[in-house]
Amino acid sequence: MDKKLAEALEFSNYRLTINNQKQNLKLRMHTMCIVGYANSIFNATPELIAFVKLIIDSGNTQYVFLDSNENPVLVTDLNDFYSRLLGAYTSAINEYYTELIKLNQVRSVAEIVG
């Protein structure tokens, strides 16, 4: 195999591996954002976190939210719910950021998978 073809194949494998690892990191982040609360499952998104904060700031002590399966769930401790959502999201996004920085500094397939 000629040298240029070998280099092109190596680069192609590198890009494919990088993209696969990035997809894996995104999936892990989304999984880490799943919060179980009141026998229901919620996705900790910036929108939900901001909405819960708005409900708290408006003076409500309880509120009915739709969970991930669109079932209504009465949340009676909004502050606890808010802190769980924020904690899950913050943890997930920080890990995603850290791992993505590491991944972007890797320059070979062997380093990525090793």
Backbone bond lengths (Angstrom), bond angles and torsions (degrees), N, CA, C in turn:
res aa  C-N    CA-C-N  psi(-1)  N-CA   C-N-CA  omega(-1)  CA-C   N-CA-C  phi
1 M - - - 1.456 - - 1.523 107.33 -
2 D 1.273 114.77 136.61 1.459 118.78 -178.38 1.533 110.76 -72.48
3 K 1.300 116.86 153.75 1.468 122.95 -171.19 1.532 112.19 -60.51
4 K 1.322 117.25 -42.57 1.469 120.11 -179.47 1.523 111.48 -64.71
5 L 1.304 116.65 -38.88 1.457 120.87 178.72 1.533 110.41 -66.24
6 A 1.316 116.26 -41.16 1.472 120.80 178.02 1.521 110.70 -63.40
7 E 1.325 117.47 -41.76 1.473 121.56 178.23 1.523 110.77 -65.61
8 A 1.329 116.74 -40.31 1.468 120.32 178.93 1.522 110.47 -64.66
9 L 1.334 116.91 -41.31 1.459 121.11 178.26 1.525 110.84 -65.06
10 E 1.317 116.61 -42.35 1.464 121.05 178.43 1.533 110.70 -62.49
11 F 1.326 117.16 -43.06 1.464 120.81 179.13 1.522 110.83 -65.93
12 S 1.323 116.31 -39.62 1.461 120.39 178.16 1.527 110.77 -62.26
13 N 1.321 116.70 -44.21 1.469 120.66 176.52 1.525 111.25 -62.17
14 Y 1.314 116.19 -39.85 1.471 121.37 178.02 1.523 110.71 -60.70
15 R 1.321 117.41 -49.44 1.476 121.46 -178.86 1.528 111.02 -63.72
16 L 1.328 116.88 -40.97 1.461 120.90 179.11 1.531 110.58 -63.54
17 T 1.315 116.17 -43.24 1.464 120.68 179.49 1.523 111.00 -66.08
18 I 1.324 117.49 -42.59 1.473 121.50 177.31 1.526 109.88 -59.80
19 N 1.319 117.38 -46.99 1.468 120.38 -179.22 1.521 111.79 -63.72
20 N 1.326 117.45 -39.34 1.467 120.67 176.89 1.521 111.06 -63.54
21 Q 1.318 117.04 -41.87 1.460 120.76 179.58 1.531 111.07 -66.37
22 K 1.325 116.93 -38.51 1.470 120.24 177.04 1.525 110.79 -63.88
23 Q 1.334 116.46 -41.65 1.466 119.65 176.99 1.525 110.66 -62.37
24 N 1.328 116.96 -41.37 1.464 120.79 177.49 1.518 111.64 -61.95
25 L 1.333 116.79 -40.01 1.465 120.23 178.16 1.534 111.17 -64.56
26 K 1.322 116.54 -41.25 1.467 120.06 178.47 1.521 111.07 -63.14
27 L 1.331 115.95 -43.80 1.466 119.51 178.79 1.528 111.16 -63.05
28 R 1.322 116.39 -40.14 1.469 119.89 178.13 1.531 110.02 -63.50
29 M 1.337 117.04 -42.18 1.460 120.22 179.01 1.526 110.52 -61.06
30 H 1.316 116.96 -44.80 1.464 120.22 -179.87 1.529 111.04 -64.31
31 T 1.315 116.37 -37.15 1.462 120.31 177.67 1.525 110.95 -66.61
32 M 1.327 116.50 -39.94 1.469 120.27 179.68 1.528 111.94 -67.54
33 C 1.325 117.06 -21.04 1.471 121.37 -179.62 1.525 112.83 -82.91
34 I 1.310 118.13 -2.28 1.457 120.91 178.58 1.524 108.93 -79.36
35 V 1.323 115.64 126.04 1.463 122.24 -177.73 1.520 108.97 -121.98
36 G 1.306 115.60 125.95 1.453 120.42 174.08 1.522 109.10 -90.95
37 Y 1.312 116.41 128.84 1.463 120.23 -179.23 1.524 108.94 -152.34
38 A 1.311 117.48 131.23 1.473 123.66 178.02 1.532 111.12 53.88
39 N 1.318 116.12 46.28 1.463 122.47 -179.64 1.525 113.47 58.69
40 S 1.313 116.58 28.99 1.461 122.63 178.99 1.520 108.67 -136.09
41 I 1.320 115.43 167.26 1.460 120.93 -179.56 1.524 108.70 -119.26
42 F 1.334 114.61 131.07 1.460 121.76 178.37 1.522 109.09 -124.25
43 N 1.318 116.16 150.79 1.458 121.70 172.55 1.519 107.79 -99.52
44 A 1.323 116.05 120.16 1.458 121.04 179.59 1.526 108.38 -75.97
45 T 1.312 115.65 99.73 1.461 121.95 177.83 1.522 108.21 -114.81
46 P 1.321 117.44 157.52 1.465 118.83 176.95 1.530 112.16 -57.29
47 E 1.325 116.61 -34.09 1.457 120.31 -179.55 1.525 111.35 -66.11
48 L 1.338 116.84 -46.37 1.460 120.28 179.66 1.526 110.71 -65.96
49 I 1.321 116.77 -41.23 1.465 120.71 179.43 1.523 110.02 -60.97
50 A 1.323 117.14 -45.90 1.467 120.86 179.59 1.526 111.03 -65.15
51 F 1.324 117.24 -38.30 1.458 120.46 179.69 1.528 111.02 -66.05
52 V 1.328 116.51 -43.16 1.470 119.87 178.02 1.528 109.64 -62.21
53 K 1.318 117.28 -41.11 1.472 120.93 178.59 1.532 110.45 -63.31
54 L 1.322 116.98 -39.25 1.456 121.28 177.33 1.525 110.87 -63.01
55 I 1.326 116.91 -42.06 1.470 121.62 178.68 1.525 109.88 -63.60
56 I 1.328 116.71 -42.64 1.473 120.51 178.48 1.518 110.50 -63.60
57 D 1.342 116.70 -46.61 1.464 121.22 -178.43 1.523 112.67 -65.23
58 S 1.322 117.01 -23.87 1.464 119.16 179.20 1.528 112.02 -83.21
59 G 1.325 116.93 -0.03 1.456 120.70 173.40 1.512 115.90 95.03
60 N 1.313 117.98 5.64 1.465 120.37 178.46 1.529 110.55 -74.76
61 T 1.317 115.68 145.52 1.465 120.22 177.53 1.524 111.48 -104.13
62 Q 1.328 117.10 -19.38 1.460 121.68 175.54 1.520 108.76 -148.00
63 Y 1.326 115.14 159.15 1.455 119.16 -176.15 1.529 108.31 -159.56
64 V 1.319 116.17 152.78 1.463 121.38 177.11 1.523 108.21 -100.21
65 F 1.332 115.26 122.28 1.463 122.54 178.67 1.523 109.02 -114.27
66 L 1.327 115.76 158.90 1.459 120.73 171.80 1.520 107.84 -95.11
67 D 1.335 116.36 128.48 1.460 119.57 178.53 1.531 109.97 -79.89
68 S 1.311 116.84 -171.47 1.469 121.46 -177.43 1.521 113.03 -63.10
69 N 1.319 116.95 -25.20 1.461 121.14 177.95 1.524 112.59 -96.09
70 E 1.314 115.61 12.25 1.461 124.02 179.55 1.518 112.66 62.15
71 N 1.323 116.12 34.19 1.461 121.93 172.32 1.522 108.48 -96.96
72 P 1.328 117.72 136.53 1.465 119.14 178.15 1.533 110.79 -71.61
73 V 1.333 114.99 135.52 1.459 121.44 -178.59 1.521 108.19 -133.22
74 L 1.332 116.04 126.35 1.461 120.55 177.00 1.523 108.23 -83.27
75 V 1.324 115.49 119.64 1.459 121.48 176.58 1.522 106.83 -103.74
76 T 1.322 114.83 117.12 1.473 119.46 -175.74 1.522 112.47 -95.22
77 D 1.331 118.68 -21.51 1.464 121.66 177.90 1.525 108.26 -116.55
78 L 1.324 114.73 86.87 1.462 120.05 -174.95 1.523 112.53 -64.64
79 N 1.327 117.10 -36.30 1.469 119.46 -179.12 1.528 111.54 -65.08
80 D 1.326 117.03 -41.50 1.459 120.52 177.41 1.520 110.63 -65.64
81 F 1.315 116.88 -43.12 1.461 121.94 178.11 1.527 110.66 -59.86
82 Y 1.324 115.59 -45.55 1.465 121.50 179.22 1.532 110.99 -60.88
83 S 1.323 116.89 -46.34 1.462 119.51 -177.28 1.533 111.18 -66.74
84 R 1.318 117.98 -34.81 1.471 120.21 176.96 1.523 111.41 -67.32
85 L 1.322 116.05 -44.18 1.464 119.65 178.30 1.522 111.21 -62.35
86 L 1.315 115.75 -47.99 1.466 120.45 -178.51 1.526 110.74 -64.11
87 G 1.316 117.05 -41.16 1.461 120.63 179.12 1.517 112.40 -63.33
88 A 1.321 116.51 -44.34 1.462 120.67 179.81 1.526 110.91 -64.01
89 Y 1.329 115.83 -45.29 1.464 119.54 -178.83 1.522 111.44 -65.85
90 T 1.317 116.67 -44.87 1.464 121.16 -179.02 1.520 111.00 -62.36
91 S 1.309 116.48 -44.98 1.461 121.05 178.59 1.524 110.96 -61.40
92 A 1.316 116.66 -45.31 1.460 121.28 -178.02 1.521 111.76 -65.37
93 I 1.321 117.19 -45.98 1.465 119.88 -176.13 1.525 110.97 -70.60
94 N 1.331 117.92 -34.43 1.462 120.50 177.37 1.524 111.15 -67.46
95 E 1.329 116.96 -42.28 1.467 119.52 177.80 1.521 110.46 -65.60
96 Y 1.316 117.08 -41.72 1.464 121.11 178.17 1.526 110.35 -59.33
97 Y 1.310 116.79 -45.76 1.465 121.75 179.99 1.529 110.96 -61.46
98 T 1.329 116.54 -48.35 1.459 121.36 -178.31 1.526 111.39 -61.32
99 E 1.316 116.10 -46.39 1.465 119.95 -178.54 1.519 111.78 -69.50
100 L 1.325 118.02 -33.60 1.460 120.63 178.69 1.523 110.96 -69.11
101 I 1.324 117.18 -38.36 1.468 120.84 175.72 1.529 109.63 -60.89
102 K 1.334 116.88 -45.69 1.471 120.40 178.19 1.527 110.60 -60.54
103 L 1.330 116.37 -43.75 1.457 120.82 -178.03 1.525 111.66 -64.47
104 N 1.311 117.28 -37.66 1.462 120.91 -179.51 1.521 112.81 -70.82
105 Q 1.321 117.89 -16.77 1.465 121.16 179.65 1.522 112.52 -91.26
106 V 1.324 116.87 -10.45 1.459 121.53 -178.80 1.518 109.29 -79.05
107 R 1.318 116.19 139.61 1.461 119.88 -175.74 1.523 115.11 -120.06
108 S 1.349 118.10 6.75 1.456 118.43 177.57 1.536 109.32 -146.91
109 V 1.312 115.12 156.90 1.462 120.92 179.06 1.511 110.17 -63.29
110 A 1.321 117.61 -38.49 1.466 121.49 -179.68 1.523 111.06 -61.61
111 E 1.323 117.62 -38.50 1.466 121.09 177.79 1.519 111.18 -68.89
112 I 1.319 117.23 -36.21 1.456 121.43 -177.80 1.530 110.76 -66.61
113 V 1.311 116.65 -50.62 1.463 120.10 -175.61 1.528 112.19 -85.32
114 G 1.315 117.00 -15.31 1.478 120.17 -178.56 1.477 109.48 -89.68
